[in-house]
């Protein structure tokens, strides 16, 4: 559970609508995953395509210049950035009556009835995810799926954005998918001048800029 502290601290999850993301999407103020994605800048004079807002319907009209050795990741406290995930809300339905274990201290558990809607909002880490039941958001774990009709959670659409300073007091939003190409085996290839955030990894929760030249 200690590994989830940074998720729980950031788990302010408002519904948000924009041209690209209507009410069928959910906005979370983090990038999901036990080891969430990020990227490192490994060359001089790297500029990335960026948008003025986290909206795929906008053209990437900004050219965001980044310093060599910078690592953009949640765990790099010295590199200011804003991380956002937009996740497609997925309906799930109870296949039986059961009691949902509410993890908040002092909160009462919920009696769920067969056929009741439970919305999958966004994945967190280590099997934890967020759901919405009757308009309220809760943490849930893998055992919840035992009580639900089958759903393909692996295919849930999501987009990861990061807002960073592009210099000259200009801020740009970068879509992570614009930075990588992924092969059939899930291996990622970065744009020229970029590499994995693991280059700045020290231990779980501790990432810095690349040390060296």
C-alpha positions as CSV (number, residue, x, y, z in Angstrom):
1,X,0.0,0.0,0.0
2,X,2.9,2.4,0.6
3,X,3.5,2.4,-3.1
4,X,0.1,3.9,-3.7
5,X,0.5,6.9,-1.5
6,X,1.4,9.2,-4.4
7,X,-1.7,8.0,-6.2
8,X,-4.0,8.6,-3.3
9,X,-2.6,12.1,-2.8
10,X,-3.2,13.0,-6.4
11,X,-6.5,11.2,-6.8
12,X,-8.7,14.3,-7.3
13,X,-10.6,13.0,-10.3
14,X,-13.1,15.5,-11.7
15,X,-15.2,14.9,-14.8
16,X,-13.9,17.1,-17.6
17,X,-15.3,17.9,-21.0
18,X,-13.4,19.4,-24.0
19,X,-13.7,19.2,-27.8
20,X,-11.8,15.9,-27.7
21,X,-13.0,14.6,-24.3
22,X,-16.7,14.7,-23.6
23,X,-18.5,13.4,-20.6
24,X,-17.7,9.8,-21.7
25,X,-14.1,10.4,-20.6
26,X,-12.7,10.8,-17.1
27,X,-9.8,13.1,-16.2
28,X,-7.3,12.0,-13.5
29,X,-4.5,14.2,-12.3
30,X,-1.8,11.5,-12.7
31,X,-0.4,9.0,-15.2
32,X,-1.6,5.5,-14.2
33,X,0.6,2.5,-13.7
34,X,2.8,1.2,-10.9
35,X,5.7,2.6,-13.0
36,X,4.0,5.3,-15.0
37,X,5.5,6.4,-18.2
38,X,7.7,9.4,-18.8
39,X,10.7,10.3,-21.0
40,X,14.3,11.6,-20.9
41,X,16.0,14.1,-23.2
42,X,19.3,12.6,-24.3
43,X,20.4,15.1,-27.0
44,X,20.9,18.8,-27.5
45,X,18.4,21.0,-29.4
46,X,15.4,18.7,-28.9
47,X,12.0,20.3,-29.6
48,X,8.7,18.5,-29.2
49,X,5.3,19.1,-30.8
50,X,3.0,20.5,-28.2
51,X,-0.6,21.9,-28.0
52,X,-2.0,24.9,-26.1
53,X,-4.4,22.6,-24.2
54,X,-4.8,18.8,-23.6
55,X,-7.1,18.4,-26.6
56,X,-6.3,16.0,-29.5
57,X,-8.6,18.1,-31.7
58,X,-6.1,21.0,-31.5
59,X,-3.1,21.1,-33.8
60,X,0.3,20.7,-32.3
61,X,1.3,24.3,-33.2
62,X,3.9,24.7,-30.4
63,X,7.5,23.7,-30.7
64,X,8.6,23.0,-27.2
65,X,12.4,23.2,-26.7
66,X,13.7,20.9,-23.9
67,X,17.0,20.9,-22.1
68,X,19.4,17.9,-22.5
69,X,19.4,15.4,-19.5
70,X,15.9,16.5,-18.4
71,X,13.7,13.7,-17.2
72,X,9.9,14.2,-17.1
73,X,8.3,11.9,-14.7
74,X,6.0,12.1,-11.6
75,X,8.9,11.1,-9.3
76,X,11.3,13.8,-10.5
77,X,10.5,16.5,-7.9
78,X,13.0,18.9,-9.4
79,X,11.4,19.0,-12.8
80,X,8.0,20.8,-12.6
81,X,5.3,19.3,-14.8
82,X,1.6,18.6,-14.7
83,X,0.5,15.0,-15.6
84,X,-3.0,14.2,-16.7
85,X,-4.7,11.0,-17.9
86,X,-8.0,10.9,-19.8
87,X,-9.6,7.5,-19.6
88,X,-12.7,6.3,-21.4
89,X,-15.4,5.5,-18.9
90,X,-16.4,1.9,-19.2
91,X,-19.7,0.5,-17.9
92,X,-19.6,-2.7,-15.9
93,X,-22.6,-4.6,-14.5
94,X,-23.0,-6.7,-11.4
95,X,-23.7,-10.4,-12.2
96,X,-25.0,-11.0,-8.6
97,X,-25.9,-9.4,-5.4
98,X,-22.8,-8.6,-3.3
99,X,-21.3,-6.2,-0.8
100,X,-18.8,-3.7,-2.1
101,X,-16.0,-3.1,0.4
102,X,-15.5,0.6,0.7
103,X,-11.9,1.3,1.7
104,X,-12.4,4.8,3.2
105,X,-12.0,4.8,6.9
106,X,-15.4,4.9,8.7
107,X,-17.4,4.6,5.5
108,X,-20.2,2.0,5.2
109,X,-19.9,-0.8,2.7
110,X,-22.3,-0.8,-0.3
111,X,-25.0,-3.3,-1.0
112,X,-24.8,-3.9,-4.8
113,X,-27.7,-5.6,-6.6
114,X,-27.5,-7.8,-9.7
115,X,-27.5,-5.7,-12.9
116,X,-26.3,-2.6,-11.1
117,X,-24.0,-0.3,-13.1
118,X,-20.5,0.2,-11.8
119,X,-18.4,2.6,-14.0
120,X,-14.7,1.9,-14.4
121,X,-13.0,5.3,-14.4
122,X,-9.2,4.9,-14.5
123,X,-6.5,2.4,-13.5
124,X,-4.2,3.3,-10.6
125,X,-1.4,0.9,-9.7
126,X,-0.8,-2.6,-8.4
127,X,-4.3,-3.8,-9.4
128,X,-6.0,-0.7,-7.8
129,X,-8.5,1.3,-10.0
130,X,-11.2,3.9,-9.5
131,X,-14.9,3.2,-10.0
132,X,-18.0,5.3,-9.8
133,X,-21.2,4.0,-8.1
134,X,-24.3,6.1,-8.0
135,X,-22.3,9.2,-8.7
136,X,-19.6,8.6,-6.1
137,X,-16.0,7.6,-6.7
138,X,-14.4,4.7,-4.9
139,X,-11.1,2.7,-4.9
140,X,-11.4,-0.9,-6.0
141,X,-9.2,-3.9,-6.5
142,X,-9.1,-7.0,-8.8
143,X,-11.5,-9.0,-6.6
144,X,-14.3,-6.7,-7.7
145,X,-14.3,-8.3,-11.1
146,X,-15.4,-11.6,-9.6
147,X,-18.8,-10.1,-9.0
148,X,-19.1,-8.4,-12.5
149,X,-20.1,-9.5,-15.9
150,X,-16.9,-10.0,-18.0
151,X,-15.4,-6.7,-19.4
152,X,-12.3,-6.1,-21.4
153,X,-10.5,-3.6,-19.2
154,X,-7.3,-4.1,-21.1
155,X,-8.8,-2.4,-24.1
156,X,-10.0,0.8,-22.3
157,X,-8.8,3.8,-24.2
158,X,-6.7,6.4,-22.4
159,X,-4.5,9.3,-23.3
160,X,-1.6,10.6,-21.2
161,X,-0.6,14.3,-21.3
162,X,2.1,16.4,-19.6
163,X,2.2,20.2,-19.4
164,X,5.7,21.6,-19.3
165,X,7.5,24.9,-19.7
166,X,8.6,25.5,-23.3
167,X,10.6,28.6,-22.5
168,X,9.8,32.3,-22.9
169,X,6.9,31.8,-20.4
170,X,5.1,29.5,-22.8
171,X,3.5,26.3,-21.5
172,X,2.7,23.4,-23.8
173,X,0.8,20.2,-23.5
174,X,2.5,17.1,-24.9
175,X,0.6,13.9,-25.7
176,X,2.7,11.0,-24.7
177,X,1.5,9.0,-27.7
178,X,3.1,11.6,-30.0
179,X,6.5,10.8,-28.6
180,X,6.6,7.0,-29.2
181,X,5.7,4.3,-31.6
182,X,4.9,0.9,-30.3
183,X,5.4,-2.5,-32.0
184,X,3.2,-5.6,-31.7
185,X,5.1,-6.8,-28.7
186,X,4.6,-3.5,-26.8
187,X,8.2,-2.2,-27.3
188,X,8.4,1.5,-27.5
189,X,10.6,3.6,-29.8
190,X,11.0,7.2,-28.9
191,X,11.4,10.3,-31.2
192,X,15.0,11.2,-32.0
193,X,16.7,12.8,-29.0
194,X,14.4,11.0,-26.4
195,X,14.8,7.9,-24.4
196,X,13.2,6.1,-21.4
197,X,12.8,7.9,-18.0
198,X,14.6,4.9,-16.5
199,X,17.8,6.7,-17.3
200,X,17.0,8.9,-14.2
201,X,15.6,6.0,-12.0
202,X,17.3,5.4,-8.7
203,X,14.6,3.5,-6.8
204,X,10.9,3.3,-6.5
205,X,9.6,6.8,-6.1
206,X,13.0,8.4,-6.8
207,X,13.8,9.8,-10.2
208,X,16.1,12.7,-11.1
209,X,17.4,14.4,-14.2
210,X,20.2,12.4,-15.9
211,X,23.4,12.9,-14.1
212,X,26.5,13.5,-16.3
213,X,27.3,15.7,-19.3
